[in-house]
Amino acid sequence: MKKDIEIPKVEKIHVAAVREFNEAFKAEEWNAYIINNKNVTIEMILIVSKGYDGKKETSVMRHKLEKLPPHSFAKIEFIQDEVLQLNNEYQITFFVDNKMFEKTFIFKKNSVKEDLKKEIPLIPKLGILAE
């Protein structure tokens, strides 16, 4: 039965960490974004995030977006600096043409750093792409 299930490959979907200035708190902070670089809208996007290493684990956070148009992006969540010392995992599930797609993106511990920022798709800021 398991061999009969087709799991389509996820392409042109990214998760990025972007360093931004928060006007309300007058501080620089990291934020996670989902990027849809496809030519189609993705729908019913479910995002489950958590941080972990061998000894520590964060709470599991769940997010939902109804739709993300082609060539656009949306903020997922603020990332606390303390959590960047852990592996940060974003499990993304979405639909295109009634077909379900799923992929897990990971920022390895200590990989989200100011000096590692580079250009990322669609967002006009420097950031770091999850693996």
Backbone as XML, in Angstrom:
<?xml version="1.0"?>
<chain id="A" units="angstrom">
  <residue number="1" name="MET">
    <atom name="N" x="0.806" y="-1.180" z="0.000"/>
    <atom name="CA" x="0.000" y="0.000" z="0.000"/>
    <atom name="C" x="0.866" y="1.267" z="0.000"/>
  </residue>
  <residue number="2" name="LYS">
    <atom name="N" x="1.888" y="1.264" z="0.829"/>
    <atom name="CA" x="2.737" y="2.447" z="0.921"/>
    <atom name="C" x="3.408" y="2.756" z="-0.413"/>
  </residue>
  <residue number="3" name="LYS">
    <atom name="N" x="3.764" y="1.709" z="-1.144"/>
    <atom name="CA" x="4.431" y="1.900" z="-2.431"/>
    <atom name="C" x="3.516" y="2.557" z="-3.466"/>
  </residue>
  <residue number="4" name="ASP">
    <atom name="N" x="2.200" y="2.506" z="-3.242"/>
    <atom name="CA" x="1.235" y="3.089" z="-4.165"/>
    <atom name="C" x="1.013" y="4.592" z="-3.952"/>
  </residue>
  <residue number="5" name="ILE">
    <atom name="N" x="1.542" y="5.123" z="-2.858"/>
    <atom name="CA" x="1.348" y="6.540" z="-2.558"/>
    <atom name="C" x="2.426" y="7.351" z="-3.266"/>
  </residue>
  <residue number="6" name="GLU">
    <atom name="N" x="1.976" y="8.281" z="-4.089"/>
    <atom name="CA" x="2.900" y="9.157" z="-4.804"/>
    <atom name="C" x="3.118" y="10.427" z="-3.977"/>
  </residue>
  <residue number="7" name="ILE">
    <atom name="N" x="4.376" y="10.707" z="-3.674"/>
    <atom name="CA" x="4.708" y="11.933" z="-2.950"/>
    <atom name="C" x="5.445" y="12.840" z="-3.919"/>
  </residue>
  <residue number="8" name="PRO">
    <atom name="N" x="4.773" y="13.891" z="-4.403"/>
    <atom name="CA" x="5.412" y="14.775" z="-5.388"/>
    <atom name="C" x="6.549" y="15.586" z="-4.761"/>
  </residue>
  <residue number="9" name="LYS">
    <atom name="N" x="7.532" y="15.895" z="-5.577"/>
    <atom name="CA" x="8.689" y="16.662" z="-5.128"/>
    <atom name="C" x="8.319" y="18.148" z="-5.011"/>
  </residue>
  <residue number="10" name="VAL">
    <atom name="N" x="8.758" y="18.759" z="-3.915"/>
    <atom name="CA" x="8.505" y="20.188" z="-3.697"/>
    <atom name="C" x="9.626" y="20.983" z="-4.337"/>
  </residue>
  <residue number="11" name="GLU">
    <atom name="N" x="9.232" y="21.899" z="-5.232"/>
    <atom name="CA" x="10.198" y="22.759" z="-5.905"/>
    <atom name="C" x="9.726" y="24.206" z="-5.827"/>
  </residue>
  <residue number="12" name="LYS">
    <atom name="N" x="10.684" y="25.121" z="-5.787"/>
    <atom name="CA" x="10.430" y="26.559" z="-5.816"/>
    <atom name="C" x="9.637" y="27.067" z="-4.612"/>
  </residue>
  <residue number="13" name="ILE">
    <atom name="N" x="9.685" y="26.332" z="-3.518"/>
    <atom name="CA" x="9.146" y="26.778" z="-2.234"/>
    <atom name="C" x="10.339" y="26.842" z="-1.290"/>
  </residue>
  <residue number="14" name="HIS">
    <atom name="N" x="10.459" y="27.934" z="-0.547"/>
    <atom name="CA" x="11.604" y="28.127" z="0.341"/>
    <atom name="C" x="11.146" y="28.635" z="1.699"/>
  </residue>
  <residue number="15" name="VAL">
    <atom name="N" x="12.000" y="28.421" z="2.689"/>
    <atom name="CA" x="11.836" y="29.065" z="3.988"/>
    <atom name="C" x="13.113" y="29.853" z="4.214"/>
  </residue>
  <residue number="16" name="ALA">
    <atom name="N" x="12.962" y="31.118" z="4.599"/>
    <atom name="CA" x="14.118" y="31.999" z="4.791"/>
    <atom name="C" x="14.040" y="32.683" z="6.142"/>
  </residue>
  <residue number="17" name="ALA">
    <atom name="N" x="15.208" y="32.948" z="6.715"/>
    <atom name="CA" x="15.323" y="33.774" z="7.921"/>
    <atom name="C" x="15.846" y="35.128" z="7.472"/>
  </residue>
  <residue number="18" name="VAL">
    <atom name="N" x="15.143" y="36.186" z="7.840"/>
    <atom name="CA" x="15.494" y="37.539" z="7.415"/>
    <atom name="C" x="15.651" y="38.409" z="8.663"/>
  </residue>
  <residue number="19" name="ARG">
    <atom name="N" x="16.740" y="39.158" z="8.712"/>
    <atom name="CA" x="16.994" y="40.082" z="9.827"/>
    <atom name="C" x="16.329" y="41.412" z="9.492"/>
  </residue>
  <residue number="20" name="GLU">
    <atom name="N" x="15.452" y="41.876" z="10.397"/>
    <atom name="CA" x="14.694" y="43.093" z="10.150"/>
    <atom name="C" x="14.641" y="43.960" z="11.404"/>
  </residue>
  <residue number="21" name="PHE">
    <atom name="N" x="14.444" y="45.249" z="11.171"/>
    <atom name="CA" x="14.303" y="46.179" z="12.286"/>
    <atom name="C" x="12.835" y="46.249" z="12.683"/>
  </residue>
  <residue number="22" name="ASN">
    <atom name="N" x="12.548" y="46.009" z="13.956"/>
    <atom name="CA" x="11.195" y="46.081" z="14.480"/>
    <atom name="C" x="10.985" y="47.475" z="15.055"/>
  </residue>
  <residue number="23" name="GLU">
    <atom name="N" x="10.162" y="48.273" z="14.391"/>
    <atom name="CA" x="9.903" y="49.657" z="14.814"/>
    <atom name="C" x="9.288" y="49.724" z="16.210"/>
  </residue>
  <residue number="24" name="ALA">
    <atom name="N" x="8.388" y="48.805" z="16.515"/>
    <atom name="CA" x="7.693" y="48.830" z="17.803"/>
    <atom name="C" x="8.653" y="48.627" z="18.976"/>
  </residue>
  <residue number="25" name="PHE">
    <atom name="N" x="9.620" y="47.721" z="18.799"/>
    <atom name="CA" x="10.557" y="47.416" z="19.880"/>
    <atom name="C" x="11.921" y="48.072" z="19.699"/>
  </residue>
  <residue number="26" name="LYS">
    <atom name="N" x="12.088" y="48.783" z="18.573"/>
    <atom name="CA" x="13.364" y="49.464" z="18.273"/>
    <atom name="C" x="14.548" y="48.507" z="18.392"/>
  </residue>
  <residue number="27" name="ALA">
    <atom name="N" x="14.412" y="47.340" z="17.744"/>
    <atom name="CA" x="15.458" y="46.320" z="17.817"/>
    <atom name="C" x="15.496" y="45.505" z="16.522"/>
  </residue>
  <residue number="28" name="GLU">
    <atom name="N" x="16.684" y="44.973" z="16.218"/>
    <atom name="CA" x="16.842" y="44.045" z="15.100"/>
    <atom name="C" x="16.369" y="42.667" z="15.547"/>
  </residue>
  <residue number="29" name="GLU">
    <atom name="N" x="15.668" y="41.954" z="14.661"/>
    <atom name="CA" x="15.197" y="40.620" z="14.987"/>
    <atom name="C" x="15.163" y="39.745" z="13.739"/>
  </residue>
  <residue number="30" name="TRP">
    <atom name="N" x="15.224" y="38.437" z="13.947"/>
    <atom name="CA" x="15.110" y="37.469" z="12.856"/>
    <atom name="C" x="13.654" y="37.062" z="12.716"/>
  </residue>
  <residue number="31" name="ASN">
    <atom name="N" x="13.198" y="36.974" z="11.468"/>
    <atom name="CA" x="11.845" y="36.504" z="11.167"/>
    <atom name="C" x="11.926" y="35.412" z="10.106"/>
  </residue>
  <residue number="32" name="ALA">
    <atom name="N" x="11.066" y="34.407" z="10.245"/>
    <atom name="CA" x="11.001" y="33.326" z="9.254"/>
    <atom name="C" x="9.903" y="33.654" z="8.246"/>
  </residue>
  <residue number="33" name="TYR">
    <atom name="N" x="10.203" y="33.397" z="6.977"/>
    <atom name="CA" x="9.258" y="33.637" z="5.881"/>
    <atom name="C" x="9.124" y="32.381" z="5.028"/>
  </residue>
  <residue number="34" name="ILE">
    <atom name="N" x="7.934" y="32.185" z="4.464"/>
    <atom name="CA" x="7.746" y="31.182" z="3.422"/>
    <atom name="C" x="7.714" y="31.930" z="2.098"/>
  </residue>
  <residue number="35" name="ILE">
    <atom name="N" x="8.385" y="31.370" z="1.095"/>
    <atom name="CA" x="8.489" y="31.993" z="-0.220"/>
    <atom name="C" x="7.893" y="31.041" z="-1.259"/>
  </residue>
  <residue number="36" name="ASN">
    <atom name="N" x="6.930" y="31.551" z="-2.041"/>
    <atom name="CA" x="6.361" y="30.787" z="-3.152"/>
    <atom name="C" x="6.947" y="31.353" z="-4.446"/>
  </residue>
  <residue number="37" name="ASN">
    <atom name="N" x="7.928" y="30.674" z="-5.004"/>
    <atom name="CA" x="8.555" y="31.111" z="-6.245"/>
    <atom name="C" x="7.985" y="30.347" z="-7.445"/>
  </residue>
  <residue number="38" name="LYS">
    <atom name="N" x="6.840" y="29.700" z="-7.231"/>
    <atom name="CA" x="6.163" y="28.967" z="-8.303"/>
    <atom name="C" x="5.336" y="29.926" z="-9.160"/>
  </residue>
  <residue number="39" name="ASN">
    <atom name="N" x="4.848" y="29.417" z="-10.282"/>
    <atom name="CA" x="3.968" y="30.188" z="-11.164"/>
    <atom name="C" x="2.500" y="29.975" z="-10.830"/>
  </residue>
  <residue number="40" name="VAL">
    <atom name="N" x="2.222" y="29.259" z="-9.733"/>
    <atom name="CA" x="0.845" y="28.978" z="-9.327"/>
    <atom name="C" x="0.656" y="29.325" z="-7.853"/>
  </residue>
  <residue number="41" name="THR">
    <atom name="N" x="-0.594" y="29.552" z="-7.480"/>
    <atom name="CA" x="-0.937" y="29.795" z="-6.078"/>
    <atom name="C" x="-0.863" y="28.484" z="-5.320"/>
  </residue>
  <residue number="42" name="ILE">
    <atom name="N" x="-0.289" y="28.525" z="-4.125"/>
    <atom name="CA" x="-0.339" y="27.356" z="-3.247"/>
    <atom name="C" x="-1.428" y="27.634" z="-2.210"/>
  </residue>
  <residue number="43" name="GLU">
    <atom name="N" x="-2.137" y="26.569" z="-1.809"/>
    <atom name="CA" x="-3.309" y="26.737" z="-0.946"/>
    <atom name="C" x="-3.220" y="25.867" z="0.290"/>
  </residue>
  <residue number="44" name="MET">
    <atom name="N" x="-4.023" y="26.247" z="1.303"/>
    <atom name="CA" x="-4.149" y="25.494" z="2.556"/>
    <atom name="C" x="-2.764" y="25.118" z="3.102"/>
  </residue>
  <residue number="45" name="ILE">
    <atom name="N" x="-1.961" y="26.143" z="3.357"/>
    <atom name="CA" x="-0.585" y="25.952" z="3.791"/>
    <atom name="C" x="-0.568" y="25.755" z="5.301"/>
  </residue>
  <residue number="46" name="LEU">
    <atom name="N" x="-0.054" y="24.621" z="5.717"/>
    <atom name="CA" x="0.095" y="24.313" z="7.136"/>
    <atom name="C" x="1.589" y="24.288" z="7.449"/>
  </residue>
  <residue number="47" name="ILE">
    <atom name="N" x="1.974" y="24.999" z="8.500"/>
    <atom name="CA" x="3.383" y="25.093" z="8.876"/>
    <atom name="C" x="3.515" y="24.686" z="10.337"/>
  </residue>
  <residue number="48" name="VAL">
    <atom name="N" x="4.371" y="23.710" z="10.588"/>
    <atom name="CA" x="4.655" y="23.275" z="11.953"/>
    <atom name="C" x="6.131" y="23.554" z="12.195"/>
  </residue>
  <residue number="49" name="SER">
    <atom name="N" x="6.416" y="24.357" z="13.232"/>
    <atom name="CA" x="7.810" y="24.707" z="13.506"/>
    <atom name="C" x="8.198" y="24.291" z="14.919"/>
  </residue>
  <residue number="50" name="LYS">
    <atom name="N" x="9.481" y="23.965" z="15.069"/>
    <atom name="CA" x="10.016" y="23.640" z="16.387"/>
    <atom name="C" x="11.528" y="23.772" z="16.354"/>
  </residue>
  <residue number="51" name="GLY">
    <atom name="N" x="12.097" y="23.960" z="17.525"/>
    <atom name="CA" x="13.540" y="23.995" z="17.676"/>
    <atom name="C" x="13.958" y="22.829" z="18.551"/>
  </residue>
  <residue number="52" name="TYR">
    <atom name="N" x="15.136" y="22.275" z="18.283"/>
    <atom name="CA" x="15.586" y="21.111" z="19.056"/>
    <atom name="C" x="17.084" y="20.896" z="18.895"/>
  </residue>
  <residue number="53" name="ASP">
    <atom name="N" x="17.651" y="20.201" z="19.848"/>
    <atom name="CA" x="18.972" y="19.575" z="19.737"/>
    <atom name="C" x="18.900" y="18.343" z="20.630"/>
  </residue>
  <residue number="54" name="GLY">
    <atom name="N" x="20.009" y="17.766" z="20.995"/>
    <atom name="CA" x="19.967" y="16.540" z="21.793"/>
    <atom name="C" x="19.349" y="16.704" z="23.169"/>
  </residue>
  <residue number="55" name="LYS">
    <atom name="N" x="19.457" y="17.901" z="23.760"/>
    <atom name="CA" x="19.009" y="18.104" z="25.135"/>
    <atom name="C" x="17.800" y="19.017" z="25.280"/>
  </residue>
  <residue number="56" name="LYS">
    <atom name="N" x="17.653" y="19.970" z="24.392"/>
    <atom name="CA" x="16.599" y="20.974" z="24.511"/>
    <atom name="C" x="15.603" y="20.850" z="23.374"/>
  </residue>
  <residue number="57" name="GLU">
    <atom name="N" x="14.372" y="21.282" z="23.676"/>
    <atom name="CA" x="13.340" y="21.307" z="22.649"/>
    <atom name="C" x="12.368" y="22.446" z="22.960"/>
  </residue>
  <residue number="58" name="THR">
    <atom name="N" x="11.955" y="23.163" z="21.913"/>
    <atom name="CA" x="10.991" y="24.246" z="22.097"/>
    <atom name="C" x="9.573" y="23.700" z="21.978"/>
  </residue>
  <residue number="59" name="SER">
    <atom name="N" x="8.631" y="24.543" z="22.248"/>
    <atom name="CA" x="7.229" y="24.197" z="21.992"/>
    <atom name="C" x="7.036" y="24.089" z="20.480"/>
  </residue>
  <residue number="60" name="VAL">
    <atom name="N" x="6.066" y="23.300" z="20.084"/>
    <atom name="CA" x="5.712" y="23.181" z="18.672"/>
    <atom name="C" x="4.727" y="24.302" z="18.346"/>
  </residue>
  <residue number="61" name="MET">
    <atom name="N" x="5.025" y="25.037" z="17.287"/>
    <atom name="CA" x="4.153" y="26.131" z="16.849"/>
    <atom name="C" x="3.479" y="25.704" z="15.539"/>
  </residue>
  <residue number="62" name="ARG">
    <atom name="N" x="2.215" y="26.070" z="15.394"/>
    <atom name="CA" x="1.467" y="25.748" z="14.184"/>
    <atom name="C" x="0.919" y="27.035" z="13.566"/>
  </residue>
  <residue number="63" name="HIS">
    <atom name="N" x="1.041" y="27.111" z="12.241"/>
    <atom name="CA" x="0.573" y="28.286" z="11.504"/>
    <atom name="C" x="-0.210" y="27.809" z="10.285"/>
  </residue>
  <residue number="64" name="LYS">
    <atom name="N" x="-1.141" y="28.646" z="9.831"/>
    <atom name="CA" x="-1.940" y="28.300" z="8.649"/>
    <atom name="C" x="-2.105" y="29.536" z="7.778"/>
  </residue>
  <residue number="65" name="LEU">
    <atom name="N" x="-1.934" y="29.345" z="6.486"/>
    <atom name="CA" x="-2.221" y="30.373" z="5.492"/>
    <atom name="C" x="-3.215" y="29.775" z="4.502"/>
  </residue>
  <residue number="66" name="GLU">
    <atom name="N" x="-4.240" y="30.521" z="4.151"/>
    <atom name="CA" x="-5.223" y="30.020" z="3.184"/>
    <atom name="C" x="-4.613" y="29.893" z="1.798"/>
  </residue>
  <residue number="67" name="LYS">
    <atom name="N" x="-3.944" y="30.977" z="1.344"/>
    <atom name="CA" x="-3.356" y="30.997" z="0.002"/>
    <atom name="C" x="-2.095" y="31.831" z="0.001"/>
  </residue>
  <residue number="68" name="LEU">
    <atom name="N" x="-1.177" y="31.484" z="-0.901"/>
    <atom name="CA" x="0.013" y="32.291" z="-1.142"/>
    <atom name="C" x="0.162" y="32.385" z="-2.662"/>
  </residue>
  <residue number="69" name="PRO">
    <atom name="N" x="-0.094" y="33.582" z="-3.217"/>
    <atom name="CA" x="-0.064" y="33.754" z="-4.673"/>
    <atom name="C" x="1.316" y="33.437" z="-5.266"/>
  </residue>
  <residue number="70" name="PRO">
    <atom name="N" x="1.368" y="33.261" z="-6.585"/>
    <atom name="CA" x="2.660" y="33.011" z="-7.243"/>
    <atom name="C" x="3.620" y="34.162" z="-6.993"/>
  </residue>
  <residue number="71" name="HIS">
    <atom name="N" x="4.876" y="33.814" z="-6.869"/>
    <atom name="CA" x="5.966" y="34.790" z="-6.724"/>
    <atom name="C" x="5.696" y="35.774" z="-5.589"/>
  </residue>
  <residue number="72" name="SER">
    <atom name="N" x="5.361" y="35.230" z="-4.425"/>
    <atom name="CA" x="5.118" y="36.072" z="-3.254"/>
    <atom name="C" x="5.679" y="35.389" z="-2.015"/>
  </residue>
  <residue number="73" name="PHE">
    <atom name="N" x="5.596" y="36.092" z="-0.896"/>
    <atom name="CA" x="6.106" y="35.545" z="0.355"/>
    <atom name="C" x="5.229" y="36.016" z="1.500"/>
  </residue>
  <residue number="74" name="ALA">
    <atom name="N" x="5.331" y="35.308" z="2.639"/>
    <atom name="CA" x="4.556" y="35.670" z="3.819"/>
    <atom name="C" x="5.375" y="35.360" z="5.064"/>
  </residue>
  <residue number="75" name="LYS">
    <atom name="N" x="5.225" y="36.208" z="6.055"/>
    <atom name="CA" x="5.923" y="36.002" z="7.328"/>
    <atom name="C" x="5.295" y="34.836" z="8.065"/>
  </residue>
  <residue number="76" name="ILE">
    <atom name="N" x="6.155" y="33.966" z="8.589"/>
    <atom name="CA" x="5.683" y="32.833" z="9.385"/>
    <atom name="C" x="5.692" y="33.216" z="10.861"/>
  </residue>
  <residue number="77" name="GLU">
    <atom name="N" x="6.877" y="33.614" z="11.355"/>
    <atom name="CA" x="7.005" y="33.908" z="12.775"/>
    <atom name="C" x="8.313" y="34.631" z="13.085"/>
  </residue>
  <residue number="78" name="PHE">
    <atom name="N" x="8.342" y="35.251" z="14.238"/>
    <atom name="CA" x="9.536" y="35.840" z="14.826"/>
    <atom name="C" x="10.374" y="34.695" z="15.395"/>
  </residue>
  <residue number="79" name="ILE">
    <atom name="N" x="11.698" y="34.772" z="15.241"/>
    <atom name="CA" x="12.590" y="33.741" z="15.785"/>
    <atom name="C" x="13.430" y="34.371" z="16.892"/>
  </residue>
  <residue number="80" name="GLN">
    <atom name="N" x="13.272" y="33.893" z="18.110"/>
    <atom name="CA" x="14.060" y="34.407" z="19.228"/>
    <atom name="C" x="15.527" y="34.030" z="19.051"/>
  </residue>
  <residue number="81" name="ASP">
    <atom name="N" x="16.422" y="34.929" z="19.446"/>
    <atom name="CA" x="17.857" y="34.674" z="19.318"/>
    <atom name="C" x="18.290" y="33.401" z="20.041"/>
  </residue>
  <residue number="82" name="GLU">
    <atom name="N" x="17.703" y="33.113" z="21.204"/>
    <atom name="CA" x="18.077" y="31.914" z="21.963"/>
    <atom name="C" x="17.777" y="30.626" z="21.187"/>
  </residue>
  <residue number="83" name="VAL">
    <atom name="N" x="16.738" y="30.665" z="20.377"/>
    <atom name="CA" x="16.324" y="29.482" z="19.620"/>
    <atom name="C" x="17.277" y="29.201" z="18.458"/>
  </residue>
  <residue number="84" name="LEU">
    <atom name="N" x="18.021" y="30.208" z="18.021"/>
    <atom name="CA" x="18.952" y="30.024" z="16.903"/>
    <atom name="C" x="20.117" y="29.105" z="17.271"/>
  </residue>
  <residue number="85" name="GLN">
    <atom name="N" x="20.304" y="28.838" z="18.550"/>
    <atom name="CA" x="21.340" y="27.907" z="18.994"/>
    <atom name="C" x="20.879" y="26.460" z="18.861"/>
  </residue>
  <residue number="86" name="LEU">
    <atom name="N" x="19.645" y="26.269" z="18.422"/>
    <atom name="CA" x="19.070" y="24.941" z="18.204"/>
    <atom name="C" x="18.836" y="24.728" z="16.716"/>
  </residue>
  <residue number="87" name="ASN">
    <atom name="N" x="18.601" y="23.485" z="16.311"/>
    <atom name="CA" x="18.118" y="23.214" z="14.960"/>
    <atom name="C" x="16.682" y="23.722" z="14.909"/>
  </residue>
  <residue number="88" name="ASN">
    <atom name="N" x="16.334" y="24.459" z="13.879"/>
    <atom name="CA" x="14.973" y="24.971" z="13.724"/>
    <atom name="C" x="14.349" y="24.338" z="12.495"/>
  </residue>
  <residue number="89" name="GLU">
    <atom name="N" x="13.256" y="23.632" z="12.706"/>
    <atom name="CA" x="12.615" y="22.846" z="11.656"/>
    <atom name="C" x="11.256" y="23.453" z="11.314"/>
  </residue>
  <residue number="90" name="TYR">
    <atom name="N" x="10.996" y="23.556" z="10.009"/>
    <atom name="CA" x="9.714" y="24.040" z="9.497"/>
    <atom name="C" x="9.160" y="22.985" z="8.557"/>
  </residue>
  <residue number="91" name="GLN">
    <atom name="N" x="8.114" y="22.316" z="8.988"/>
    <atom name="CA" x="7.458" y="21.314" z="8.147"/>
    <atom name="C" x="6.307" y="22.006" z="7.427"/>
  </residue>
  <residue number="92" name="ILE">
    <atom name="N" x="6.402" y="22.058" z="6.096"/>
    <atom name="CA" x="5.439" y="22.775" z="5.273"/>
    <atom name="C" x="4.592" y="21.769" z="4.485"/>
  </residue>
  <residue number="93" name="THR">
    <atom name="N" x="3.279" y="21.909" z="4.583"/>
    <atom name="CA" x="2.346" y="21.091" z="3.810"/>
    <atom name="C" x="1.412" y="22.052" z="3.077"/>
  </residue>
  <residue number="94" name="PHE">
    <atom name="N" x="1.182" y="21.792" z="1.780"/>
    <atom name="CA" x="0.304" y="22.671" z="0.999"/>
    <atom name="C" x="-0.300" y="21.895" z="-0.161"/>
  </residue>
  <residue number="95" name="PHE">
    <atom name="N" x="-1.266" y="22.533" z="-0.817"/>
    <atom name="CA" x="-1.942" y="21.919" z="-1.957"/>
    <atom name="C" x="-1.781" y="22.780" z="-3.207"/>
  </residue>
  <residue number="96" name="VAL">
    <atom name="N" x="-1.615" y="22.100" z="-4.340"/>
    <atom name="CA" x="-1.659" y="22.713" z="-5.666"/>
    <atom name="C" x="-2.511" y="21.778" z="-6.521"/>
  </residue>
  <residue number="97" name="ASP">
    <atom name="N" x="-3.581" y="22.320" z="-7.108"/>
    <atom name="CA" x="-4.501" y="21.516" z="-7.942"/>
    <atom name="C" x="-4.966" y="20.248" z="-7.230"/>
  </residue>
  <residue number="98" name="ASN">
    <atom name="N" x="-5.368" y="20.392" z="-5.982"/>
    <atom name="CA" x="-5.870" y="19.282" z="-5.163"/>
    <atom name="C" x="-4.853" y="18.175" z="-4.921"/>
  </residue>
  <residue number="99" name="LYS">
    <atom name="N" x="-3.576" y="18.468" z="-5.124"/>
    <atom name="CA" x="-2.519" y="17.503" z="-4.840"/>
    <atom name="C" x="-1.714" y="18.028" z="-3.654"/>
  </residue>
  <residue number="100" name="MET">
    <atom name="N" x="-1.480" y="17.153" z="-2.679"/>
    <atom name="CA" x="-0.780" y="17.565" z="-1.469"/>
    <atom name="C" x="0.738" y="17.445" z="-1.639"/>
  </residue>
  <residue number="101" name="PHE">
    <atom name="N" x="1.446" y="18.467" z="-1.152"/>
    <atom name="CA" x="2.901" y="18.499" z="-1.163"/>
    <atom name="C" x="3.379" y="18.683" z="0.272"/>
  </residue>
  <residue number="102" name="GLU">
    <atom name="N" x="4.556" y="18.148" z="0.568"/>
    <atom name="CA" x="5.111" y="18.301" z="1.912"/>
    <atom name="C" x="6.629" y="18.304" z="1.862"/>
  </residue>
  <residue number="103" name="LYS">
    <atom name="N" x="7.225" y="19.187" z="2.663"/>
    <atom name="CA" x="8.684" y="19.230" z="2.754"/>
    <atom name="C" x="9.065" y="19.812" z="4.110"/>
  </residue>
  <residue number="104" name="THR">
    <atom name="N" x="10.169" y="19.309" z="4.648"/>
    <atom name="CA" x="10.702" y="19.828" z="5.902"/>
    <atom name="C" x="11.965" y="20.627" z="5.598"/>
  </residue>
  <residue number="105" name="PHE">
    <atom name="N" x="11.993" y="21.865" z="6.097"/>
    <atom name="CA" x="13.128" y="22.763" z="5.937"/>
    <atom name="C" x="13.804" y="22.912" z="7.300"/>
  </residue>
  <residue number="106" name="ILE">
    <atom name="N" x="15.142" y="22.942" z="7.308"/>
    <atom name="CA" x="15.861" y="23.038" z="8.572"/>
    <atom name="C" x="16.934" y="24.121" z="8.508"/>
  </residue>
  <residue number="107" name="PHE">
    <atom name="N" x="16.953" y="24.951" z="9.545"/>
    <atom name="CA" x="18.091" y="25.828" z="9.806"/>
    <atom name="C" x="18.905" y="25.083" z="10.854"/>
  </residue>
  <residue number="108" name="LYS">
    <atom name="N" x="20.096" y="24.609" z="10.481"/>
    <atom name="CA" x="20.924" y="23.899" z="11.456"/>
    <atom name="C" x="21.364" y="24.864" z="12.549"/>
  </residue>
  <residue number="109" name="LYS">
    <atom name="N" x="21.619" y="24.321" z="13.736"/>
    <atom name="CA" x="21.955" y="25.192" z="14.864"/>
    <atom name="C" x="23.144" y="26.081" z="14.542"/>
  </residue>
  <residue number="110" name="ASN">
    <atom name="N" x="23.031" y="27.315" z="14.969"/>
    <atom name="CA" x="24.045" y="28.358" z="14.764"/>
    <atom name="C" x="24.307" y="28.690" z="13.292"/>
  </residue>
  <residue number="111" name="SER">
    <atom name="N" x="23.389" y="28.343" z="12.397"/>
    <atom name="CA" x="23.579" y="28.649" z="10.968"/>
    <atom name="C" x="22.917" y="29.970" z="10.565"/>
  </residue>
  <residue number="112" name="VAL">
    <atom name="N" x="22.117" y="30.528" z="11.445"/>
    <atom name="CA" x="21.460" y="31.805" z="11.153"/>
    <atom name="C" x="22.272" y="32.890" z="11.864"/>
  </residue>
  <residue number="113" name="LYS">
    <atom name="N" x="23.148" y="33.522" z="11.065"/>
    <atom name="CA" x="24.049" y="34.549" z="11.601"/>
    <atom name="C" x="24.114" y="35.718" z="10.636"/>
  </residue>
  <residue number="114" name="GLU">
    <atom name="N" x="24.353" y="36.871" z="11.191"/>
    <atom name="CA" x="24.430" y="38.115" z="10.420"/>
    <atom name="C" x="25.422" y="38.003" z="9.256"/>
  </residue>
  <residue number="115" name="ASP">
    <atom name="N" x="26.591" y="37.419" z="9.500"/>
    <atom name="CA" x="27.644" y="37.369" z="8.470"/>
    <atom name="C" x="27.398" y="36.305" z="7.398"/>
  </residue>
  <residue number="116" name="LEU">
    <atom name="N" x="26.335" y="35.522" z="7.514"/>
    <atom name="CA" x="26.027" y="34.495" z="6.512"/>
    <atom name="C" x="24.877" y="34.906" z="5.581"/>
  </residue>
  <residue number="117" name="LYS">
    <atom name="N" x="24.353" y="36.116" z="5.767"/>
    <atom name="CA" x="23.228" y="36.569" z="4.944"/>
    <atom name="C" x="23.645" y="36.732" z="3.487"/>
  </residue>
  <residue number="118" name="LYS">
    <atom name="N" x="22.697" y="36.429" z="2.590"/>
    <atom name="CA" x="22.909" y="36.614" z="1.155"/>
    <atom name="C" x="21.565" y="36.902" z="0.500"/>
  </residue>
  <residue number="119" name="GLU">
    <atom name="N" x="21.573" y="37.174" z="-0.797"/>
    <atom name="CA" x="20.316" y="37.426" z="-1.510"/>
    <atom name="C" x="19.459" y="36.167" z="-1.504"/>
  </residue>
  <residue number="120" name="ILE">
    <atom name="N" x="18.174" y="36.373" z="-1.346"/>
    <atom name="CA" x="17.230" y="35.263" z="-1.341"/>
    <atom name="C" x="16.113" y="35.573" z="-2.344"/>
  </residue>
  <residue number="121" name="PRO">
    <atom name="N" x="15.418" y="34.544" z="-2.833"/>
    <atom name="CA" x="14.371" y="34.782" z="-3.837"/>
    <atom name="C" x="13.249" y="35.687" z="-3.331"/>
  </residue>
  <residue number="122" name="LEU">
    <atom name="N" x="12.851" y="36.638" z="-4.177"/>
    <atom name="CA" x="11.679" y="37.501" z="-4.027"/>
    <atom name="C" x="11.720" y="38.541" z="-2.907"/>
  </residue>
  <residue number="123" name="ILE">
    <atom name="N" x="12.320" y="38.248" z="-1.778"/>
    <atom name="CA" x="12.334" y="39.207" z="-0.671"/>
    <atom name="C" x="13.475" y="40.193" z="-0.911"/>
  </residue>
  <residue number="124" name="PRO">
    <atom name="N" x="13.176" y="41.485" z="-0.924"/>
    <atom name="CA" x="14.221" y="42.476" z="-1.241"/>
    <atom name="C" x="15.134" y="42.794" z="-0.055"/>
  </residue>
  <residue number="125" name="LYS">
    <atom name="N" x="15.477" y="41.769" z="0.699"/>
    <atom name="CA" x="16.382" y="41.897" z="1.839"/>
    <atom name="C" x="17.318" y="40.712" z="1.842"/>
  </residue>
  <residue number="126" name="LEU">
    <atom name="N" x="18.421" y="40.849" z="2.545"/>
    <atom name="CA" x="19.342" y="39.727" z="2.691"/>
    <atom name="C" x="18.817" y="38.779" z="3.756"/>
  </residue>
  <residue number="127" name="GLY">
    <atom name="N" x="19.111" y="37.489" z="3.582"/>
    <atom name="CA" x="18.656" y="36.500" z="4.546"/>
    <atom name="C" x="19.378" y="35.183" z="4.373"/>
  </residue>
  <residue number="128" name="ILE">
    <atom name="N" x="18.854" y="34.162" z="5.003"/>
    <atom name="CA" x="19.454" y="32.832" z="4.967"/>
    <atom name="C" x="18.347" y="31.835" z="4.606"/>
  </residue>
  <residue number="129" name="LEU">
    <atom name="N" x="18.619" y="30.983" z="3.624"/>
    <atom name="CA" x="17.648" y="29.963" z="3.224"/>
    <atom name="C" x="17.843" y="28.697" z="4.058"/>
  </residue>
  <residue number="130" name="ALA">
    <atom name="N" x="16.747" y="28.097" z="4.464"/>
    <atom name="CA" x="16.787" y="26.814" z="5.169"/>
    <atom name="C" x="17.126" y="25.716" z="4.172"/>
  </residue>
  <residue number="131" name="GLU">
    <atom name="N" x="17.711" y="24.662" z="4.666"/>
    <atom name="CA" x="18.062" y="23.506" z="3.818"/>
    <atom name="C" x="16.865" y="22.604" z="3.624"/>
  </residue>
</chain>
